[in-house]
Structures are given as structure tokens and as C-alpha cells.
Amino acid sequence: MRRIPWTILTISGALLASGAAAAELGSSLRPVTRAGDATQVSAGAPAKPVVAASEAASDGSQEGLERWIAAFRERALAQGISAQTFDQALGSARYEPDVIRRDRNQSEFTKTIWDYLETATSELRVKNGRAALAQHERTLTRIEAQYGVEKEVVTAIWGLESAYGSYRGGNLVVDALATLAYDARRAAFFEGELLGVLKILQSGDTSRSRMTGSWAGAMGHTQFMPSSYLAHAVDFTGDGRRDIWGDDPSDALASTAAYLKHFGWTAGQPWGVEVILPEDFDYLLADRSIKKSPGDWAALGVRDIHGKLVADHGEASLLLPGGAAGAAFLIFDNFAVIERYNTADAYVIGVGHLSDRIAGGEKIRSDWPRDDRALSYDERIELQTRLTDAGFDTEKIDARIGPLTINAVRRYQQARGMVPDGYASLRLLERLREG
């Protein structure tokens, strides 16, 4: 999966409209990227299409969906799906216009990382996380022992994905994915996921009516896409089914741990540690490609927030998600493992910090540049365009503040005598407008 280290992160409009309290109880805190980036629309590793996409463009109707299903049937049966499974799953499929609307408009709103973290790691979410851990401690302790993934980390992912199981999504996944596959804009990706749904139904792990989830097809307590379910879900309860949908979260939580273990989770290693930097720090070193031991970082004046040396958990990079005026973190290899669940830096920090708080850790001590606001989509396009026109090529004009844009920002900041922290802020855009 491609990493998208946005400092101003894109969030679903539904979350922003609901407010923190509603978001705590009635929505997922999964960041999503702009419509059209099929690899980032859902939880877990995306599927690679294994069947051909429909050649016909969608006309957005029930009749059109039924014609598409008739054509898809032959492709699905060629992939080993039985006629009975196919007809039971898709014979009554309904076109869902609201799914298309949400897919089209998923990135119209933005949030700063500090606003996101205020919701993701709120006192209520921490309190509920500790209660969830206490309620399921026996199961989570067994999961930790089997997979080597700390129970607080698994609990934190559960908390961000479904508010500890209270919001698992109410869409029928078959209908949602059939609608998205028929839509043609990202047909290959979603057709592959729909085929995964048919394989799950054919295996007997669940039924069509129980397979509910998000509008994009993410399912269960920890929001697995069908492809991730097929690759990583486990039957932890031993009842013969990998049930991530029911009220008992055991299989879902164990599946999440299995997923993280598969991608290289290191037991006992933190995701990251908040640090303080010396006044004369070279901000060019705040680059994910630059890794040093905590001892080498200490030689450069980097200490934890209490002024002590950071424990040696392996090589670490320095991350400045809010620029030089925000919190700084030394991040270890487990940071990249959480990224396999979702690539937004804010999500990874949210999971990591929430897990620390659930375990009794303290809040992030450093402040953020709270006078900044999130750049809109159009402003991010403008930022990239102005940087490129000024001779600091971002290589892509796509509104994604990723490594290419961050490096262009650094070069611009260096040339203008600014702190080269790579932070794409509104003030930077205003400076560019001045010429």
C-alpha cells in the first residue's frame, strides 16, 4: 500500500457533520482519501482485481445493475463460485444510489491532525477503551499471547474502526459492492472485492443478511475488506466459522492481531515516542527515509518529553505531523505495520496514542499550531501548482500532501530561509501567493 503521510488529513464528511460525541458513538474514525484512489478506500490491504471489469458504463439504475450482474455471473462462475451461491447472493441485489453519492463525495471535508486526534483519543474513547479491554481481557490476553500483538493496540484499532463494536456499519455488503462494481469508475477493484464476498458466502462463514458493513464494503468490528478477510481472518473461537460480524468480537480481534503479525509486528516495540528537539535542530533530518538508533538521535539532542534518553527499540525516524511548531515523534518499525491498516499518519498516531492511553500512558504533551486550519482540496492543488511554477516541482498536482510535495516544500523553505520542516500550511500557501 502506498503511504500517504498527510499532515492535513482528509476525513469523511459524515464524521465532521456529527460532532465529537456522535462520532464517538456512531461512526468509524477511518480516514479516507479522495474518490478514485481505490487502494485507500477501506480497511486492510486492498485486493488486486482478479476478474475483468465491466466494459459498459453504468447508467445508475436497478435495471442496469441487473444487466451487469447477468454479465458478471459468467466471470464469477469461472472463478469457482457455484451457481447456487451466486444466485442466492445477487439474485435480489439492489442498486444503492446513496453508496455512489458517498463514494463521489468522500473527501469534501478536511480536518487538521490535532482536531482528528481530539476525537480519536478523546477522554470518552479512552474510557470506553479501558472498559472494553476489561470486559474482554481474557480473550485479548490470549490473542496477545498467540500473535504477539499487545492487547491495547488491538483494542485501539477496534475503537477507531467501530467504536468498540457499537458501529459496525449497516449496509448490506453484497448490495454495496455490487453497486460500486457496476458503477464502472473503479469497477475492477470492487468486482474483485465482490468476488471475495461470494467466496466468503460459499465457505459458510456467514450469510448474506448478516454480512453488513460500511458503504465501501468494510466489514465487522475491525472493518476488514473481503480480500483482507480471506487472507487474514481466523476462527479464534474454534466454532468452525470466522465470524467478524456477530456480537462476540473474538474472531475479529484475533483477525486484526493476525493481520498485524503477518506484516511484521514486533512485540514490545512502541509505535513511536513523543520527543523534544533542541533549538538548533536540523529539520532536514525529519524524513522517513532517515533512520537512526535512539542513541544517535540522543547525540543530536533528541530526548523524550521528560528529558530522558529514548529506549533503544531499534532504528527510528523523526516525524513532525504538525511541522516544527507541533509535536515530534521518534517512530519505529511498528508505525509502518499499523500503516498497513490505514496509510494516513493521523490514523496511525491515533491508534498508537489511543493504545498508550488505554494502557495508562499520558497525553501528548506538546502543543500544535492551532492557529492553522486545514487546507481545502482546491488550496492543496493551488499549493502544488504554485510550488511547481516557482521551480520546486511536486511532480504531481493531485492534492495529496505526500513525500513528493513535502520534499518540494522543504526545498522551497530552504531557498527562502524558512525552517525546512516540510509542513504544508496555510501560511506557506500565503507566502507562495506573495511571490
ZIQUIWO-V115166 format. One record per backbone hydrogen bond with DSSP energy under -0.5 kcal/mol. CO is the residue of the C=O (numbers start at 1). NH is the residue of the N-H. E is the energy in kcal/mol with one decimal. If there is no record, write none. Layout:
co & nh & e
CO & NH & E
CO & NH & E
This chain:
co & nh & e
4 & 6 & -2.2
4 & 345 & -0.7
7 & 9 & -0.7
7 & 113 & -0.9
9 & 111 & -2.1
10 & 32 & -0.9
11 & 109 & -0.6
12 & 15 & -0.7
12 & 16 & -1.3
13 & 17 & -2.1
14 & 18 & -1.1
15 & 19 & -1.1
18 & 22 & -0.5
19 & 23 & -2.5
20 & 24 & -2.2
21 & 25 & -1.3
22 & 26 & -3.2
23 & 27 & -0.9
29 & 31 & -0.7
34 & 37 & -1.8
36 & 38 & -1.2
37 & 40 & -1.8
38 & 41 & -0.8
40 & 33 & -0.6
43 & 225 & -0.8
61 & 65 & -2.2
62 & 66 & -2.3
63 & 67 & -1.9
64 & 68 & -2.3
65 & 69 & -2.7
66 & 70 & -1.9
67 & 71 & -1.7
68 & 72 & -2.6
69 & 73 & -1.9
70 & 74 & -0.6
71 & 75 & -0.8
72 & 76 & -2.8
73 & 77 & -2.6
74 & 78 & -1.7
75 & 79 & -0.7
76 & 79 & -1.1
76 & 81 & -1.8
77 & 80 & -1.6
82 & 86 & -2.5
83 & 87 & -2.8
84 & 88 & -2.4
85 & 89 & -2.1
86 & 90 & -3.0
87 & 91 & -1.7
90 & 93 & -1.1
95 & 97 & -0.7
96 & 99 & -0.8
96 & 100 & -1.3
97 & 101 & -2.4
98 & 102 & -2.4
99 & 103 & -2.2
100 & 104 & -2.3
101 & 105 & -1.7
103 & 106 & -0.6
105 & 108 & -1.2
109 & 11 & -1.3
111 & 9 & -1.1
112 & 116 & -2.4
113 & 117 & -2.6
114 & 118 & -1.6
115 & 119 & -1.1
116 & 119 & -0.7
116 & 120 & -3.0
117 & 121 & -2.6
119 & 122 & -1.2
122 & 126 & -2.6
123 & 127 & -2.7
124 & 128 & -2.8
125 & 129 & -2.1
126 & 130 & -2.4
127 & 131 & -2.0
128 & 132 & -2.6
129 & 133 & -2.5
130 & 134 & -2.2
131 & 135 & -2.4
132 & 136 & -2.0
134 & 137 & -0.8
136 & 140 & -2.9
137 & 141 & -2.7
138 & 142 & -1.8
139 & 143 & -2.3
140 & 144 & -2.5
141 & 145 & -2.2
142 & 146 & -2.0
143 & 147 & -2.7
144 & 148 & -2.2
148 & 150 & -0.5
150 & 153 & -0.6
150 & 154 & -1.8
151 & 155 & -2.3
152 & 156 & -2.1
153 & 157 & -2.2
154 & 158 & -2.2
155 & 159 & -2.3
156 & 160 & -2.2
157 & 161 & -2.6
158 & 162 & -2.2
158 & 164 & -1.3
158 & 165 & -0.5
159 & 163 & -1.2
160 & 29 & -3.3
162 & 166 & -0.7
162 & 167 & -2.4
163 & 166 & -1.1
171 & 173 & -0.7
171 & 213 & -2.1
172 & 176 & -2.5
173 & 177 & -2.8
174 & 178 & -2.2
175 & 179 & -2.4
176 & 180 & -2.2
177 & 181 & -2.7
178 & 182 & -2.4
179 & 183 & -1.4
181 & 184 & -0.9
183 & 58 & -0.6
184 & 187 & -0.9
186 & 190 & -2.0
187 & 191 & -2.8
188 & 192 & -1.8
189 & 193 & -1.7
190 & 194 & -2.5
191 & 195 & -2.3
192 & 196 & -1.6
193 & 197 & -1.9
194 & 198 & -2.1
195 & 199 & -1.9
196 & 200 & -2.1
197 & 201 & -2.6
198 & 202 & -2.4
199 & 203 & -1.6
200 & 204 & -0.8
200 & 205 & -1.2
201 & 204 & -0.9
207 & 211 & -1.3
210 & 212 & -2.0
211 & 173 & -2.2
212 & 220 & -0.9
213 & 171 & -2.3
214 & 217 & -1.6
218 & 214 & -2.9
219 & 224 & -2.3
220 & 223 & -1.0
224 & 219 & -2.7
225 & 229 & -2.6
226 & 230 & -2.6
227 & 231 & -1.6
228 & 232 & -2.4
229 & 233 & -2.3
234 & 236 & -1.1
241 & 243 & -1.2
242 & 244 & -0.9
244 & 221 & -1.7
247 & 249 & -0.7
249 & 253 & -2.9
250 & 254 & -2.5
251 & 234 & -0.5
251 & 255 & -2.3
252 & 256 & -2.0
253 & 257 & -1.9
254 & 258 & -2.6
255 & 259 & -2.3
256 & 260 & -2.3
257 & 261 & -2.7
258 & 262 & -2.3
259 & 263 & -1.4
260 & 265 & -1.6
261 & 264 & -1.9
265 & 267 & -0.6
266 & 269 & -1.7
271 & 332 & -1.8
273 & 330 & -2.6
274 & 305 & -1.0
275 & 328 & -0.7
276 & 303 & -1.8
278 & 281 & -1.6
281 & 283 & -0.9
282 & 285 & -2.0
283 & 286 & -1.4
285 & 287 & -2.2
287 & 290 & -2.0
289 & 291 & -0.7
292 & 316 & -3.0
293 & 297 & -2.4
294 & 298 & -2.4
295 & 299 & -1.7
296 & 300 & -0.7
297 & 300 & -0.9
297 & 302 & -2.2
298 & 301 & -2.0
301 & 303 & -0.5
303 & 276 & -2.8
304 & 307 & -2.5
308 & 304 & -3.2
311 & 313 & -1.2
314 & 313 & -0.5
316 & 292 & -2.4
317 & 319 & -0.5
317 & 331 & -2.8
319 & 329 & -2.2
320 & 323 & -1.8
323 & 326 & -1.8
327 & 322 & -0.6
328 & 275 & -2.5
329 & 319 & -3.1
329 & 331 & -0.6
330 & 273 & -2.2
331 & 317 & -2.1
332 & 335 & -1.8
332 & 336 & -0.6
333 & 336 & -0.7
333 & 337 & -1.1
334 & 338 & -2.1
335 & 339 & -1.5
336 & 340 & -0.6
337 & 340 & -1.1
338 & 341 & -1.9
338 & 342 & -1.4
341 & 44 & -1.1
343 & 4 & -0.6
344 & 348 & -2.0
345 & 349 & -2.9
346 & 350 & -2.5
347 & 351 & -2.8
348 & 352 & -2.8
349 & 353 & -3.3
350 & 354 & -2.4
351 & 355 & -2.5
352 & 356 & -2.0
353 & 357 & -2.5
354 & 358 & -2.8
355 & 359 & -1.7
356 & 361 & -3.3
357 & 360 & -1.6
368 & 370 & -2.4
369 & 372 & -2.3
376 & 380 & -2.3
377 & 381 & -2.1
378 & 382 & -2.4
379 & 383 & -2.7
380 & 384 & -2.3
381 & 385 & -2.5
382 & 386 & -3.0
383 & 387 & -2.5
384 & 388 & -2.3
385 & 389 & -2.6
386 & 390 & -1.7
387 & 392 & -2.9
388 & 391 & -1.6
391 & 393 & -0.6
394 & 396 & -1.0
396 & 398 & -0.7
399 & 401 & -0.6
400 & 402 & -1.9
402 & 406 & -2.8
403 & 407 & -2.4
404 & 408 & -1.7
405 & 409 & -2.8
406 & 410 & -2.3
407 & 411 & -2.2
408 & 412 & -2.3
409 & 413 & -2.9
410 & 414 & -2.9
411 & 415 & -2.2
412 & 416 & -1.5
413 & 418 & -3.2
414 & 417 & -1.3
419 & 421 & -2.2
422 & 424 & -0.6
423 & 425 & -1.3
425 & 429 & -1.9
426 & 430 & -2.6
427 & 431 & -2.1
428 & 432 & -2.2
429 & 433 & -2.1
430 & 434 & -1.3
431 & 435 & -0.6
432 & 435 & -1.1
